[in-house]
Amino acid sequence: MKRFAFYIDTTACSGCKACQAACKDKNDLPPGLSWRRVYEVEGGTWRERDGAVAEKPFGYCFSISCNHCEDAPCIAACPTTALHRTDDGLVVIDRLLCMGCNYCEWTCPYGALRFDNSQGVMTKCDMCEDYLYEGRNPACVDACPMRVLEFGVYDTLVARYGNNAKIFPLPGFEMTKPGLVIKAHPDAAKATNDNAVVNNTETY
Amino acid sequence: MENFVSLLLFTFTAQTAIGMILSREIMLTSGSLSSSDEPAVRSQYLVTVLLLLALVTAFLHLHKPLHSVYALNNIQSSPLSQEIAALSFLTGVSLLTIILMRRGTPGVFSIRVLPIAGVVGHSCCFLP
């Protein structure tokens, strides 16, 4: 089975949120519900030397949505099988089966599942499945002005960019085997829970 | 967040019922209580009411309660499916116990079958 994935170059992401806006626009998402989010990670250290404070700040942005994981914990957790994998390997939700228990939301380490209060069902990124059938890229990918987002078959992306999917604050690749290939920002190696924070966790 | 209240109520009622079953089993085993004693019989009604309340409150936290008919679709891998199945099984046995009690079936069997039902039901939660 082909496995689709997103690639993101976090060394060049400017955090403009064009991908987020394109996703909301394409999927007609209401305020407060975003399937794709842009995280701004900031942190740093400082030390005093000779009466002066020397700072070493760092920061980087990256865009994240559902990674359609190979070991998707949301599929295993969903009691109604509303969350399931399509023949194309995408993890999608059947809204007619979803009973709104929110159990999947608690299991996803990427926070990809978003509850739609107006409809009472869980929602998530479907990689613009309809666009895929037309041979087009997902809306977020084509909207990126920096061209840091890319979409393709996972193995192809890994062969092209390597598999460096570890970046603060995302969990390790081995946890769910996400369809995500990341070019990590040089500062990402410095970021830990102790010296860095994700500033904009709110959705729009 | 508002639905967490019903989850708290569910936990409280379900665990109280299970606690009552276990406490009664200990008393029955130690001989301090007989299954034909009035407190043992009354506790059976209370346990059943608590279990039914737990099921109702579990439905209340759902945003689409009518879709709960599909809740056992993923019983092989979903802990929530398994939990719902276990509690429904225990509630069913508890109701059956009351029916048997009212028909005059010997109390020892009808009351002591509950801990067994609880163990069987909850062991489903740990199925591979």
Interface residues (C-beta under 8 A of the other chain):
Chain A: A76 A77 C78 P79 T80 T81 A82 L96 L97 C98 M99 G100 C101 N102 Y103 F115 G120 V121
Chain B: N3 H61 L62 H63 K64 P65 H67 S68 Y70 A71 L72 N73 N74 S77 S78 P79 L80 S81 I84
